[in-house]
Amino acid sequence: MSFSGKVAIVTGASSGIGKCVAELYAKEGAAVILSDINEASGEKTAEQIRLAGGKACFIPADLSESSACRRMVEAALEKFGRLDYACNNAGIGGENNPTADYSLEGWQQIIAINLSGVFYCMKYEIPAMLQTGGGAIVNMASVLGQVGIAGAPGYVAAKHGVVGLTKNAAIEYAAHNIRINAVAPAFISSTRMTDKLEGNPKVQNFLSSLHPMKRLGKPEEVAGLVIWLSSEKASFVTGACLPVDGGYLAR
Ligand SMILES: NC(=O)c1ccc[n+]([C@@H]2O[C@H](COP(=O)([O-])OP(=O)(O)OC[C@H]3O[C@@H](n4cnc5c(N)ncnc54)[C@H](O)[C@@H]3O)[C@@H](O)[C@H]2O)c1
């Protein structure tokens, strides 16, 4: 599965799943552009990849702004000359309120980051990939892009939107050698998003109980699927949203 000579962008690469995806792309031999709003951790991860002999560069970007997404892709082309893979992973958990109590600001923020951010990224990544004959995009959805959960209307709507955007773009670019898929993790441990929940043993037991495997997933279990979807091993897979969820969606 060598990605030698290839270039990958990973958004939300400063922590959790995105950090793990960036490290795995680099391990497979790709040059990696890590992007995030959290500059300190992103720079540190890029430095660690370089120290391990890989190629990596951190580009700060707030992906809720289309111009930042455009600049991120331009920077990748300037730095490494091409773009082959993108994992559009940046996201937030947002408010925990039922629909009638969800704030307007909270709604706008989560749609801007978790949904519009993915659209902006693909809008600029696709033309860059077309320049060199194709590529593969993996968007980070969630099991909550397939089913609802009380108290997270913004997150659930945004992730359902990511699945729809993925299918649509996949159809549009299937004949242009760009495969576009999504992955749908259930609850994943060791990320900023779940760290606060996991601090409480009662909550941790409850979260584990939602998964038939009775545990949360690990970032590397999601990253492995992203790498496989990016690789030639997935050469006939496009427009899919693949769960990595310990059986969550099978209940
Ligand atoms: N952890 C889970 O249980 C879980 C489950 C399903 C899906 N996901 C999805 O996985 C993705 C990664 O989340 P994670 O769990 O690794 O959490 P995380 O909080 O550790 O990582 C998210 C990253 O996105 C970055 N980010 C947030 N807003 C941004 C913005 N406007 N511009 C650029 N970067 C921004 C954060 O700084 C952070 O580094 C998210 O899209 C999340 O919705 C997570």
The ligand as a Gaussian input file, in Angstrom:
#p B3LYP/6-31G(d) Opt

LIG

0 1
 N      -14.451000      10.944000      18.568000
 C      -15.586000      10.394000      18.176000
 O      -16.236000       9.684000      18.948000
 C      -16.078000      10.602000      16.759000
 C      -17.099000       9.762000      16.293000
 C      -17.565000       9.928000      14.994000
 C      -17.037000      10.912000      14.190000
 N      -16.055000      11.720000      14.673000
 C      -15.551000      12.757000      13.794000
 O      -14.166000      12.614000      13.652000
 C      -13.596000      13.879000      13.324000
 C      -12.368000      14.107000      14.188000
 O      -12.761000      14.286000      15.515000
 P      -11.959000      13.674000      16.763000
 O      -12.868000      12.723000      17.410000
 O      -10.612000      13.229000      16.359000
 O      -11.928000      14.950000      17.725000
 P      -10.774000      16.021000      18.003000
 O      -11.484000      17.143000      18.678000
 O       -9.644000      15.360000      18.712000
 O      -10.277000      16.472000      16.551000
 C      -10.937000      17.440000      15.770000
 C       -9.920000      18.415000      15.223000
 O      -10.610000      19.352000      14.366000
 C      -10.053000      20.630000      14.626000
 N      -11.004000      21.689000      14.266000
 C      -12.128000      22.053000      14.912000
 N      -12.697000      23.112000      14.304000
 C      -11.912000      23.418000      13.240000
 C      -11.965000      24.423000      12.236000
 N      -12.936000      25.333000      12.205000
 N      -10.993000      24.444000      11.299000
 C       -9.983000      23.534000      11.329000
 N       -9.871000      22.571000      12.260000
 C      -10.829000      22.522000      13.217000
 C       -9.738000      20.635000      16.109000
 O       -8.801000      21.637000      16.449000
 C       -9.217000      19.217000      16.326000
 O       -7.816000      19.133000      16.161000
 C      -14.707000      14.906000      13.495000
 O      -15.243000      15.249000      12.234000
 C      -15.739000      14.162000      14.318000
 O      -17.047000      14.643000      14.083000
 C      -15.570000      11.586000      15.937000

